[in-house]
């Protein structure tokens, strides 16, 4: 509540909340995800503060079957696409991945999100450099994170209400030349791309990829 990211590390903090409770109410979770996840992070340039020893924490992962502080229980109101967006953004900004759902009531979809090793590798990369938003046009956003091995993790996000074409430009990401692109959620290689990568992204969804320079 007091710009704690600016002073949390200096008093020995290993993590600090960057927003209010995403789960203040079940019905408010989708709006809070985009407001407190995307907008608060970018407005305050929180990538400048997180890193090894002290991490920005935008709140728990509110997927699966949830409980609230009043004792109520319900399935997450986030759509499947929003759940992919939730986990992707948290991984790109090196946030703690703290699961808030009932682990005894995991369904296959939630379990698959929580155990995708290639996405978790982005969050847990040893470099520990939080990603940031590198491009925004209306409801379209591109976020990128530097990885220890020299690759880039990139999220193509669509905050709009319909299918959208999203392009990540090399100039925005800070790379050049041919790049091998891999879809991390589908764990599928997408070939070599030059200058840009474009994907169709569903409503409130994401395409999360990792890029390595092409080796000739």
Beta strands, then each sheet from edge to edge (+ up, - down):
strand 1: 15-17
strand 2: 55-57
strand 3: 65-67
strand 4: 73-75
strand 5: 132-137
strand 6: 140-146
strand 7: 152-158
strand 8: 164-169
strand 9: 178-183
strand 10: 188-194
strand 11: 196-201
strand 12: 206-213
sheet 1: 1+ 2+
sheet 2: 3+ 4-
sheet 3: 5+ 6- 7+ 12- 9+ 10-
sheet 4: 8+ 11-
end
